């Protein structure tokens, strides 16, 4: 197994080198998350050798509860207990991505039907950004209502999409 050495920015102070196989850890965490009925969004590793912090973002078409996060966290802790001593002093944060993070996967859009979005997308090699409401999902295409027009946007043309909170 190839261990990768990469640079991590500690909380305070200079950069430090750590040797952990991030791809392997990410792959195993993804398997765990998916086996529990969720989809893996992202793994962020930060901290230093004194205290690693693993931030794991997960999602689900029905949403993510604190109980779900606790269960995922428990199983990931069990996995970390089985790997070498390089992952011994760590903090594990499991959560849903939250509204400040853009959606990454088509299956995340389902629970956001009829919600407002700020969406950046490509049309004829031009990048557009608009606020609009997601009104329908058809296969790999999303139908948005922008003002007085409706636009069907292929998922692969979306550069960034964030759900907007209404107050």
LUMGUKE-328832 format. One line per 8 residues: number of its first residue (from 0); their letters; for each residue x, y, z of N, C-alpha, C. Coordinates in Angstrom, 1 decimal. Each point is the difference from the previous one (the first is absolute). Example, Ala and Ser with C-alpha at 12.3 -4.5 7.8 and 13.67 -1.06 7.14 Angstrom:
! LUMGUKE-328832
0) AS) 13.2/-5.7/7.8/-0.9/1.2/0.0/0.9/1.2/0.0  -0.4/1.1/-0.7/0.9/1.1/0.0/-0.8/1.1/0.8
***
This chain:
! LUMGUKE-328832
0) XXXXXXXX) 0.8/-1.2/0.0/-0.8/1.2/0.0/0.9/1.2/0.0  -0.3/1.0/-0.8/0.8/1.2/-0.2/-0.6/1.1/1.0  0.9/0.4/0.9/-0.4/1.1/0.8/0.4/1.3/-0.6  -0.9/1.0/0.0/0.2/1.3/-0.6/0.4/1.0/1.1  1.0/0.8/-0.3/0.4/1.0/0.9/-0.6/1.3/-0.5  -0.7/0.7/0.8/-0.6/1.3/-0.5/0.1/1.0/1.1  -0.2/1.2/-0.4/0.2/1.2/0.9/-1.4/0.3/0.6  0.0/0.1/1.3/-1.2/0.4/0.7/0.3/1.3/0.8
8) XXXXXXXX) -1.0/0.9/-0.1/0.2/1.3/0.7/-0.6/-0.3/1.5  0.9/0.1/1.0/-0.5/-0.1/1.3/-0.8/1.2/0.5  -0.7/-0.2/1.1/-0.8/1.1/0.6/0.9/1.3/0.1  1.2/-0.2/0.6/0.8/1.2/0.3/1.4/-0.5/-0.4  0.8/0.9/-0.5/1.4/-0.2/-0.3/0.3/-0.4/-1.4  1.1/-0.7/-0.2/0.5/-0.3/-1.3/-0.6/-1.3/-0.5  0.2/-0.2/-1.3/-0.4/-1.2/-0.7/0.7/-1.2/0.6  -0.6/-1.2/0.0/0.6/-1.2/0.4/-0.2/-1.1/-1.0
16) XXXXXXXX) 0.8/-1.0/-0.1/-0.2/-1.1/-0.9/-0.6/-1.2/0.8  -0.9/-0.6/-0.6/-0.6/-1.2/0.6/-0.1/-1.1/-1.1  0.1/-1.2/0.4/0.0/-1.1/-0.9/-1.2/-0.8/0.3  -1.1/0.2/-0.7/-1.2/-0.9/0.1/-0.5/-0.2/-1.5  -0.6/-1.0/-0.2/-0.5/-0.3/-1.3/-1.5/0.5/-0.1  -0.1/1.3/-0.4/-1.3/0.6/0.0/-1.0/-0.7/-1.0  0.5/-0.4/-1.1/-0.9/-0.7/-1.0/-0.5/-1.3/0.6  0.8/-0.7/0.7/-0.5/-1.2/0.6/-1.0/0.3/1.1
24) XXXXXXXX) 0.3/0.9/0.9/-1.0/0.4/1.0/-1.3/0.5/-0.6  0.1/0.9/-1.0/-1.2/0.5/-0.7/-0.8/-1.1/-0.6  0.7/-1.0/-0.6/-0.7/-1.1/-0.6/-0.7/-0.9/1.0  0.6/-0.2/1.1/-0.6/-0.8/1.1/-1.2/0.7/0.6  0.2/1.3/0.2/-1.1/0.9/0.6/-1.2/0.0/-0.9  0.3/0.1/-1.3/-1.1/0.0/-1.0/-0.8/-1.3/0.0  0.7/-1.1/0.1/-0.6/-1.3/0.1/-0.9/-0.1/1.3  0.5/0.5/1.1/-0.8/0.0/1.2/-1.2/0.8/-0.1
32) XXXXXXXX) 0.1/1.2/-0.5/-1.1/1.0/-0.2/-1.1/-0.6/-0.9  0.5/-0.6/-1.1/-1.0/-0.5/-1.0/-0.7/-1.3/0.6  0.8/-0.8/0.8/-0.6/-1.2/0.6/-1.1/0.3/0.9  0.0/1.2/0.6/-1.0/0.5/0.9/-1.2/0.7/-0.7  0.0/0.1/-1.3/-1.1/0.6/-0.7/0.2/1.5/-0.3  1.2/0.5/0.1/0.2/1.4/-0.3/1.0/0.1/-1.1  0.2/1.2/-0.5/1.1/0.2/-1.0/1.0/1.0/0.5  1.2/-0.4/-0.3/1.2/0.7/0.4/0.2/1.2/-0.8
40) XXXXXXXX) 0.2/1.2/0.6/0.1/1.2/-0.7/1.5/0.5/0.0  0.6/0.0/1.2/1.4/0.5/0.0/0.7/-0.3/1.3  1.3/-0.2/0.0/0.8/-0.2/1.2/1.1/1.2/0.0  0.0/0.7/1.1/1.0/1.0/0.2/0.9/-0.4/1.2  1.3/-0.1/-0.2/0.9/-0.3/1.1/0.8/1.2/0.3  0.0/0.4/1.2/0.8/1.2/0.5/0.6/-0.3/1.3  0.7/0.9/0.5/0.6/-0.2/1.3/1.5/-0.3/-0.1  0.6/-0.6/1.0/1.3/-0.4/0.0/0.2/-1.4/0.8
48) XXXXXXXX) 1.2/-0.4/0.1/0.2/-1.3/0.6/-0.5/-0.1/1.4  -0.1/1.1/0.7/-0.5/-0.1/1.4/-1.5/-0.2/0.0  -0.7/0.5/-1.0/-1.5/-0.1/-0.1/-0.5/0.1/-1.4  -0.2/-1.1/-0.7/-0.6/0.0/-1.3/-1.5/0.3/0.1  -0.5/0.7/-1.0/-1.5/0.2/0.0/-0.5/-0.5/-1.4  -0.9/-0.9/0.1/-0.6/-0.6/-1.2/-1.4/0.6/-0.1  -0.3/0.8/-1.0/-1.3/0.5/-0.2/-0.6/-0.8/-1.2  -1.1/-0.7/0.3/-0.7/-0.8/-1.0/-1.4/0.5/-0.2
56) XXXXXXXX) -0.2/0.3/-1.3/-1.3/0.5/-0.4/-0.8/-1.1/-0.7  -1.2/-0.3/0.4/-0.9/-1.0/-0.6/-1.3/0.6/-0.3  -0.8/-0.7/-0.8/-1.3/0.4/-0.3/-0.9/-1.2/-0.3  -1.3/0.3/-0.2/-1.0/-1.0/-0.2/-1.2/0.7/-0.7  -0.7/-0.7/-0.8/-1.1/0.6/-0.7/-1.1/0.4/1.0  0.0/-0.6/1.2/-1.0/0.4/1.0/0.5/0.9/1.1  1.3/0.4/-0.1/0.6/0.9/0.9/0.9/-0.8/1.0  0.7/0.7/0.9/0.9/-0.6/0.9/-0.4/0.5/1.4
64) XXXXXXXX) -0.1/-0.9/0.9/-0.4/0.3/1.4/1.3/-0.1/0.9  -0.1/0.6/1.2/1.2/-0.2/0.9/0.2/-1.5/0.4  -1.1/-0.7/0.1/0.1/-1.4/0.2/0.7/-0.8/-1.1  -0.2/0.4/-1.2/0.7/-0.5/-1.2/1.5/0.3/0.1  0.3/1.2/0.3/1.4/0.4/0.2/0.7/-0.8/1.1  -0.7/-0.2/1.1/0.6/-0.7/1.1/0.3/-1.5/-0.4  -1.0/-0.6/-0.7/0.2/-1.4/-0.5/1.2/-0.1/-1.0  0.1/0.9/-0.9/1.1/0.0/-1.0/1.3/0.2/0.8
72) XXXXXXXX) 0.0/1.0/0.9/1.2/0.3/0.8/0.5/-1.3/0.8  -1.0/-0.7/0.6/0.4/-1.2/0.7/0.6/-1.0/-0.8  -0.5/-0.3/-1.2/0.6/-1.0/-0.9/1.3/0.5/-0.6  0.2/1.3/-0.2/1.3/0.5/-0.5/1.0/-0.1/1.1  -0.4/0.3/1.3/0.9/-0.2/1.1/0.5/-1.5/0.1  -0.9/-0.9/-0.2/0.4/-1.4/0.0/1.0/-0.3/-1.1  -0.2/0.6/-1.2/1.0/-0.2/-1.0/1.3/0.6/0.4  0.1/1.2/0.5/1.2/0.6/0.4/0.7/-0.8/1.1
80) XXXXXXXX) -0.7/-0.7/0.8/0.6/-0.9/1.0/0.7/-1.2/-0.6  -0.3/-0.3/-1.2/0.6/-1.2/-0.7/1.2/0.4/-0.8  0.2/1.3/-0.3/1.2/0.4/-0.8/1.2/0.3/0.8  1.1/0.2/-0.6/1.2/0.2/0.8/0.0/1.2/0.9  1.0/0.2/0.8/0.1/1.0/1.1/0.1/1.4/-0.5  0.1/0.2/-1.4/0.1/1.4/-0.5/-1.3/0.7/0.3  -1.1/-0.7/0.2/-1.3/0.6/0.2/-0.4/-0.4/1.5  0.6/0.7/0.9/-0.3/-0.3/1.4/-0.6/1.1/0.8
88) XXXXXXXX) 0.6/1.2/-0.2/-0.5/1.2/0.7/-0.7/0.9/-1.1  -1.4/-0.1/0.0/-0.7/0.7/-1.0/-1.4/0.4/0.5  -0.6/0.9/-0.8/-1.3/0.4/0.2/-0.8/-0.3/-1.3  -1.2/-0.5/0.2/-0.8/-0.4/-1.2/-1.3/0.9/0.0  -0.2/0.7/-1.0/-1.2/0.8/-0.2/-0.8/-0.5/-1.2  -1.2/-0.5/0.2/-0.8/-0.5/-1.0/-1.2/0.8/-0.1  -0.3/0.6/-1.2/-1.2/0.8/-0.1/-0.5/0.0/-1.5  -1.2/0.6/-0.1/-0.5/0.3/-1.4/0.8/1.2/-0.5
96) XXXXXXXX) 0.0/0.2/-1.3/0.8/1.1/-0.6/-0.5/1.4/0.5  -1.3/0.1/0.3/-0.5/1.4/0.3/-0.2/0.8/-1.2  -0.8/1.1/0.2/-0.4/0.8/-1.2/1.1/0.8/-0.5  1.0/0.2/0.7/1.1/0.9/-0.5/0.9/-0.8/-1.0  -0.1/-1.3/-0.1/0.8/-0.8/-0.9/-0.8/-0.3/-1.3  0.6/0.1/-1.1/-0.7/-0.3/-1.3/-0.3/-1.5/-0.1  -1.1/-0.3/-0.7/-0.4/-1.4/-0.2/1.0/-0.5/-1.0  0.4/-1.3/0.2/1.0/-0.6/-0.9/-0.6/-1.1/-0.9
104) XXXXXXXX) -1.1/-0.7/0.5/-0.5/-1.2/-0.7/-1.5/0.3/-0.4  -0.3/-0.6/-1.1/-1.4/0.1/-0.5/-1.0/-0.4/1.1  0.3/-1.1/0.7/-1.0/-0.6/0.9/-0.2/1.0/1.2  0.8/1.0/0.2/-0.2/0.9/1.1/-1.1/1.0/-0.3  -0.3/0.2/-1.3/-1.0/1.0/-0.4/-1.5/-0.4/0.3  -0.2/-1.3/0.1/-1.4/-0.5/0.2/-0.7/0.6/1.2  0.7/0.1/1.1/-0.6/0.5/1.2/-0.1/1.6/0.0  0.5/0.6/-1.1/0.0/1.4/-0.1/-1.0/0.5/-1.1
112) XXXXXXXX) -0.9/-0.8/-0.4/-1.0/0.4/-1.0/-0.8/1.2/0.6  -0.3/0.9/-0.8/-0.8/1.2/0.4/0.7/0.9/0.9  1.3/-0.1/0.1/0.8/0.9/0.8/0.8/1.0/-1.0  0.4/1.1/0.6/0.7/1.0/-0.8/1.5/-0.4/0.0  0.7/0.3/-1.1/1.4/-0.3/-0.2/0.7/1.2/-0.6  1.2/0.1/0.3/1.0/0.9/-0.7/0.8/-1.0/-0.8  -0.2/0.1/-1.3/0.6/-1.0/-0.9/0.9/0.6/-1.1  1.2/-0.6/-0.1/0.9/0.4/-1.0/0.1/-1.2/-1.0
120) XXXXXXXX) -0.2/0.3/-1.3/0.0/-1.1/-1.0/0.5/0.5/-1.3  0.3/-1.0/-0.9/0.6/0.3/-1.3/-1.0/-0.2/-1.1  -0.1/1.1/-0.9/-0.9/-0.1/-1.1/0.8/0.5/-1.2  0.1/-0.9/-1.0/0.8/0.4/-1.2/1.3/0.6/0.3  0.8/-0.6/0.9/1.3/0.4/0.4/0.0/1.4/0.7  -1.1/0.4/0.5/-0.1/1.2/0.8/-0.5/-0.4/1.4  0.6/0.7/1.0/-0.4/-0.3/1.4/-1.1/1.0/0.4  -1.1/-0.5/0.5/-1.1/0.8/0.5/-0.2/-0.3/1.5
128) XXXXXXXX) -0.4/1.1/0.7/-0.4/-0.2/1.4/-1.3/0.6/0.2  -1.0/-0.7/0.6/-1.3/0.5/0.2/-0.6/-0.6/1.3  -1.0/0.7/0.5/-0.8/-0.5/1.2/-1.3/-0.5/-0.6  -0.3/-1.2/0.4/-1.3/-0.6/-0.5/-0.4/-1.1/0.9  -1.2/-0.5/-0.4/-0.6/-1.1/0.8/0.1/-1.3/-0.8  0.4/-1.1/0.7/0.1/-1.3/-0.6/-1.5/-0.6/0.0  -0.5/-0.2/-1.2/-1.4/-0.5/0.0/-0.2/-1.4/-0.5  1.1/-0.6/-0.6/-0.2/-1.4/-0.5/1.4/-0.6/-0.3
136) XXXXXXXX) 0.1/-1.3/0.2/1.2/-0.7/-0.4/-0.5/-1.1/-0.9  0.7/0.0/-1.2/-0.4/-1.0/-1.1/1.3/-0.6/-0.4  0.2/-1.3/0.5/1.2/-0.7/-0.3/1.3/0.8/0.4  0.8/0.4/-0.9/1.2/0.7/0.3/-0.2/1.5/-0.2  -1.2/0.5/-0.1/-0.3/1.4/-0.2/-0.8/0.6/1.1  0.3/1.3/0.3/-0.8/0.7/1.0/-0.7/1.2/-0.6  -1.3/0.1/0.4/-0.8/1.1/-0.6/-0.1/1.1/1.1  0.5/1.2/-0.3/0.0/1.1/0.9/-0.9/1.1/-0.6
144) XXXXXXXX) -0.7/0.7/1.0/-0.8/1.1/-0.4/0.8/1.3/0.4  0.3/0.7/-1.0/0.8/1.3/0.2/-1.0/1.1/-0.5  -0.5/0.8/1.0/-0.9/1.1/-0.4/-1.2/-0.5/-0.8  0.0/0.4/-1.3/-1.1/-0.3/-0.8/0.3/-1.2/-1.0  1.2/-0.6/0.2/0.4/-1.1/-1.0/0.4/-1.2/0.8  -0.2/-1.1/-0.7/0.4/-1.3/0.6/1.2/-0.5/-0.9  1.0/-0.5/0.6/1.2/-0.5/-0.7/0.3/-1.4/0.5  0.2/-0.9/-1.0/0.4/-1.3/0.3/1.6/-0.1/-0.1
152) XXXXXXXX) 0.6/-0.3/1.1/1.5/0.0/0.1/0.4/-1.4/0.2  0.9/-0.6/-0.9/0.6/-1.3/0.2/0.9/0.1/1.3  -0.1/-1.1/0.8/0.8/0.0/1.2/1.5/0.2/-0.3  0.5/-0.5/-1.0/1.4/0.1/-0.3/0.4/1.4/-0.5  -0.9/0.9/-0.1/0.3/1.4/-0.4/-0.1/0.9/1.3  -0.3/-0.6/1.1/-0.1/0.8/1.2/1.4/0.1/0.6  0.5/1.2/0.2/1.3/0.3/0.6/-0.1/0.0/1.5  -1.0/0.7/0.5/-0.2/0.1/1.4/-1.5/0.3/0.3
160) XXXXXXX) -0.6/-0.6/1.0/-1.4/0.2/0.4/-0.1/0.0/1.5  -0.5/1.1/0.5/-0.2/0.1/1.5/-1.5/0.3/0.3  -0.5/-0.7/0.9/-1.4/0.2/0.5/0.0/1.4/0.7  -1.0/0.8/-0.3/-0.1/1.3/0.7/-1.0/-0.1/1.1  0.3/0.6/1.1/-0.9/0.0/1.2/-0.9/1.2/-0.1  -1.3/-0.2/0.2/-0.9/1.1/0.0/-0.4/0.4/1.4  0.0/1.3/0.3/-0.4/0.4/1.4/-1.2/0.9/-0.1
***
